[in-house]
Amino acid sequence: MNDSEFHALADAIYEHIEARIDESGEDIECETVGGVMNLTFENGVQFVINRQEPLHQIWLATRENGHHFALEGDKWIDNRQGHELLSWISLQAKRQGDVELPL
């Protein structure tokens, strides 16, 4: 994958997350600036999602841990624990943010 392909794929994931947040009706503030997406939940918990261009990875930082996701086939997979990005964000939104966020 080249840098242009990586940016297009990362943009698509960001757009997907933002669209699902809008559709969810949950009180989650979503702000993206310079390739960094910040999600702030009503209870004050924050997630930071950012792209690591040199590694072609998407990183997720939550209150509990940080995860590095690389594209495997058509899914972004955590390189340490094998979690899939969207399902992991949904699970952590429930655990940490106390909201249902189907992604």
C-alpha atoms as one frame of an Amber mdcrd trajectory, in Angstrom:
protein
   0.000   0.000   0.000   1.315   3.452  -0.831   0.708   6.619   1.196  -2.191
   7.784  -1.008  -3.991   4.469  -0.593  -3.395   4.570   3.162  -4.851   8.079
   3.434  -7.923   7.103   1.404  -8.534   4.048   3.612  -7.961   5.995   6.831
 -10.295   8.764   5.616 -12.961   6.152   4.897 -12.680   4.724   8.435 -12.881
   8.198   9.988 -15.947   9.044   7.873 -17.576   5.735   8.809 -17.014   6.319
  12.540 -18.325   9.877  12.367 -21.419   8.817  10.396 -22.240   6.056  12.898
 -21.836   8.478  15.804 -24.241  10.902  14.111 -26.733   8.084  13.471 -26.456
   6.713  17.014 -28.067   9.705  18.705 -25.571   9.299  21.563 -23.965  12.361
  23.118 -20.463  11.821  21.737 -18.424  14.788  20.581 -16.394  13.931  17.497
 -13.712  16.292  16.239 -11.096  15.595  13.580  -8.145  17.916  13.067  -4.983
  17.137  11.131  -5.621  13.415  10.898  -6.423  13.054  14.597  -9.971  12.155
  15.644 -11.001  12.889  19.219 -14.102  11.238  20.657 -15.377  12.663  23.931
 -18.165  10.830  25.721 -20.750  12.394  28.019 -19.016  10.886  31.072 -15.763
  12.666  30.144 -13.922   9.650  28.719 -11.888  10.435  25.613 -10.604   8.265
  22.780  -7.944   9.489  20.363  -7.688   7.900  16.931  -4.798   8.923  14.728
  -3.068   7.782  11.615   0.582   6.816  11.613   1.553   7.397   8.005   5.115
   6.001   8.119   3.790   2.690   9.472   0.471   2.740   7.568  -1.315   2.134
  10.863  -4.242   3.619  12.751  -3.630   4.076  16.463  -6.321   4.153  19.133
  -5.704   5.512  22.623  -8.317   4.917  25.311  -8.333   5.370  29.064  -7.170
   1.778  29.453  -4.598   1.257  26.708  -3.195   2.093  23.301  -3.592  -0.090
  20.226  -1.925  -0.122  16.814  -4.075  -1.350  13.927  -2.713  -2.430  10.545
  -4.754  -3.347   7.494  -5.153  -7.105   7.005  -7.333  -7.844   4.005 -10.230
  -5.420   4.429 -10.042  -5.025   8.228  -7.858  -3.004  10.564  -6.400  -5.489
  13.092  -4.533  -4.727  16.339  -0.993  -5.998  15.941  -0.722  -7.196  19.562
  -4.073  -8.653  20.560  -5.808  -9.253  17.228  -8.826  -7.009  17.869 -10.635
  -5.499  14.871 -10.714  -1.683  15.021 -14.429  -0.957  14.647 -15.628  -3.728
  16.950 -12.987  -2.746  19.521 -14.099   0.901  19.488 -17.714  -0.259  19.933
 -16.793  -2.497  22.859 -14.707   0.185  24.559 -17.420   2.807  23.988 -19.746
   0.535  25.967 -17.196  -0.311  28.683 -15.653   3.105  29.135 -18.109   5.591
  27.644 -21.314   3.880  28.815 -22.891   4.138  25.341 -24.037   1.779  22.608
 -22.109   2.623  19.455 -22.610   0.047  16.708 -19.909   0.526  14.105
